[in-house]
Amino acid sequence: MNKKTITEVISILREETRKFNTPIVTKLAKKDKDPFIILISTVISSRTKDETTRKVTEKLFKHVKTAKELATIDEEKLASLIFPAGFYRVKAKNLKRLGQELITRFNGNVPETIEELVSLPGVGRKTANLVLVEAFGKYGVCVDTHVHRISNRLGFVKTRTPLETEREIRKKLPKDLWKEYNKILVAFGQNICKPTNPRCDLCPVNKLCEKVGVRSKYLRGDRR
Ligand code: SF4
């Protein structure tokens, strides 16, 4: 798919997804510009439903507001505060170490480069890119499961892993669309281009989509 068509698809999806809920980290970032809050929320949101992330972060940030408080909190208490987020015990361990590293290596602040962010416990490229975009307004391409799946279905990229997708999207997507790419595709993936049985019958980009590897009982429908 060429750049012009990709831009057209994103423009249609931007309009389409206005009516859907904003993904949780973007919503939290709008409310609270603190990079620490955004980083911790992003780590918790991995493999966790948006509604659970919302409830859990609300609870957590009543007790923990700084890297120092995170570094010194009892790990069991931290696990109980972030329960029932996915993998809450592993996350509690990583978050406590993350707090300690922010103190010892970054003077209690959240670093602003992708290399430094991915060097922190529990922080992968997906989280690092989202923090760059949402906390610092920098250019990043956050590829989560929705972005990887939909970019391939649409025919924007032909990749096997999220890392390959990130590399290809950085080459193919005009830079001015990078920051909103995740927000648009997550909302679209949660509501229409779902993991199983995507709603191709309701899809506003049905005619432009290459439907690579798509199987859906709604595949034949077309609302245009
Ligand atoms: S046509 Fe189907 S597979 Fe393609 S983007 Fe729309 S919902 Fe997803």
Residues whose N, C-alpha, C, O or C-beta is under 5 A from the ligand:
A	BS01	SF4	R153 I192 C193 P198 R199 C200 C203 V205 N206 C209 K211 V214
